[in-house]
Amino acid sequence: MYMQTDDNELATRAGSGDAAAFETLLERHYDTIFRIALRFSGIREDAEDLTQDICASLPGKLRSFMNQAKFTTWLYRVVVNSAHDMARKHSTALRLNRDYSEVLDLRRGAQADAAREQAWLYETLHEVGEDLRETAILVLAEGLSHGEAAEVLEIKESTVSWRMHELRKKLKAIADQES
């Protein structure tokens, strides 16, 4: 029924109580919610729990959707905020990064070298600070443009660009120290 309807219209309708619109939104975006939750939590079970919590709270949150941004940008923000809340409730970020690295290694299998490099990156992201880490996840892992990441993080696009520049400098310095 709503397959041709754009996300913003679906979000508005779902926020008004339209169950079919909400179901269509979930069908379109459940995998994205889970993928981002997994990237932020690093633990499959936590990502599953976080995804379910987000989906359960989404009908209420949709009532506040103002249709001022793309629905996907708004949804990224919801997932990022929920992931931050969950991270505060869990153990240290180091454990999250280590577990995420293990998940990456298992998923990559034959691409072990690439997985080790990826694991190093995620472990190292812990050392560069939360702002650079969350920016890197959105830009590098999720493939968002600097402008889209800026909307999600509610900062200027130039700040995202500066953070990515700083991230490259810090990663190079860390890699040089390890050599």
N, C-alpha and C positions, 0 to 999 in steps of 0.2 A: 504494500500500500504506500509506503513512504520511501521506497528505494530511490526515487529520483529527487527527493526533497533534500535541500542542502542542510548541513549540520546545524547552522545557526537557527534555522526555522524549526528543525527537530528539537533543539534544546529549548527554544521558547515554548513549543507545544508541550514538551515533556515537563517543563517547569510549571505548566498550568494543569498538570495531572493527566496528560494523554499517555496512557500506558503503551500504546503501540509505537508512539514516537520514541519513548524511552527505550523500548526493546530494540528498535532499529539503531539507535545511538550505541547501545551496548554491543550489538552485533558488529557494528563498524569499528568500534574502538576498544573492545575488551583486550585484544592481543597487544595493542599499544600500551594500555594501562599496565598490563602484566609485565611487558618488556621493560618499561621504565622502572616499575617497582622492583624488578629483579636487579636492574643495574644499580639502583640506589641501595637496596638492602644487601645484595650479594648472596642471599640465602634463599633458595627456592621456596621453602616452607614459609618464610617471612613474606616473600613476594606474593605468594598465594593468599596469605592472610590479609596483607595490605590491599591487594586487588579486591578481595571480597569486601573489606571494610569500605573502600572507596565506592564500590558499586552499590553497597547498601545505603551509603550516605548521599549518593549522587542525586536522588530525587529531591531531597531537601535543598541541596546546594544549587540545583538547577533553578530553583525559585529566585535565586539572587543573580542568575546569569543576566547581564545587562545588554548583551548583544552589541557591545562596543568593540569587541575584538573577535577574531576568529574563534570558533568553538574549540578548535584543537589547541590554540594558545592558552585559552582559559583552562582546558582540561590538563595540559601540561602543568600549569600552576597548581591545580588541585592535587595532582599526583606528587609534585615536588614538595608541596607543603605537608602532605600526608606522610611522605617518606621522611621528611625532617622530624616530624612528630614521632614517628616510629623509632628513628635513630636515637632520639633522646631517651627513649624507653629501653633501649638495648645497650649492650656492652660497647666497648670502645670502637672507634672507627677503624683501628688497625685490624681488629678481628673481622670486621665486615669486609675490609679490603682483601685480607688473606683468604677468607672463605669465597669471596667473589673470584679471586684468582684461581682457586681450586675448581670452581664451577667452569670457568673459562677453559682451563686445561682439560677437563673431562669432555667438554663439548667440542673442542678442536681436534682431539685425537691425532690424526696424521699431521696436523699443522702444529706440532709441538714447539718448534722454534718461534713461530708467530705467537703462540699462546704464552710462551715465557716472556717475550717482549711485551705483550699486552699485560701480563701479570705485573711485570716490573713497572709499567706505566701506572697501573691502578694502585699498586703499593706506594709508588713514589708520589702519586697525587695526594696521599695523606700528608706528605711533608710540605706541600705547597700552600695549604690553607683551604678552608671550606669554599670561599668565594671562587678561587681558581678551579677547584675540583668540580663544583657544580656547573660552572661555565664550560669546562672541558667535557663533561658528560653530555651536556645538551648539544654542544657544537660538534665534538668529535664522534661520540658514540651514537647520538640520535640524528646527527646530520642536519641540525637546524642551522639556518643562516644566522649571522650575527644579529640581524634585525629581529628575527623570530626569538632567538635566545634572550635578547634584550626585553622583548615583551613579556616573556615567561618570567624572567627574573625581576621585572619592573625596574630596569635600569636603562641608561642610555646605550645606544648601539656603539658609540665610541668607547664606552666602558668595557663592553664585551671585547672589542678589538684590542684595547689596552691589556685586558686580562689574558687574552690569548697570546699576545706578544710577551708578557711577563712569564706566562707558563712556559713558552718555548725557551726563554732565557734560563729559567730555573731548572728545567729538565736537562738542558745542555750542561749546566754547571754541575748538577748531580751526577750525570753520566760521566763527565770528565773526572770528577772526584773518585768514582768507582773504578775507573780504568787503571 
